[in-house]
C-alpha cells in the first residue's frame, strides 16, 4: 500500500484543519489506519489510532479536539483537527498496519501543520 497525506498548512491558534491520507495499491479495508506526528527535536508520537477492540486511542493532548475517521469507498482516512494550539505544530504522518500481519506497517511521507499567529 502507498500513502499520500495532504491538507496540512499554516493556521492560527483556535483554527481547524482536516488532514487526508489517500491509500493506493492494496485493499484498503485490510489495513488499520492511524495518525502520528513529530515535532522538531521530539520523537514521533501517536495522535489517533484504532485498537484491536474497535475503540480509538487518542493522545491525551488531542482528546476532544481531534477526530479520526475513514471512508473505505474513497480509500482515505481523515484527521479532523479543531481548536488547534501552537503545540500541535508538527509533521503529521499517516500509518497503515495490516490487520492480519501486524508487523507490516507503511508510513506516508508526512504533511506539515503549523499553528501560529
C-alpha positions, 0 to 999 in steps of 0.5 A: 500500500502507498500513502499520500497525506495532504491538507496540512498548512499554516493556521492560527491558534483556535483554527481547524484543519482536516488532514487526508491520507489517500491509500493506493495499491492494496485493499484498503479495508485490510489495513488499520489506519492511524495518525502520528506526528513529530515535532522538531527535536521530539520523537514521533508520537501517536495522535489517533489510532484504532485498537484491536477492540474497535475503540480509538486511542487518542493522545491525551493532548488531542482528546476532544479536539481531534477526530479520526475517521475513514471512508473505505469507498474513497480509500482515505482516512481523515484527521479532523483537527479543531481548536488547534494550539501552537503545540500541535505544530508538527509533521503529521504522518499517516500509518497503515498496519495490516490487520492480519500481519501486524508487523507490516506497517507503511508510513506516508511521507508526512504533511506539515501543520503549523499553528501560529499567529 
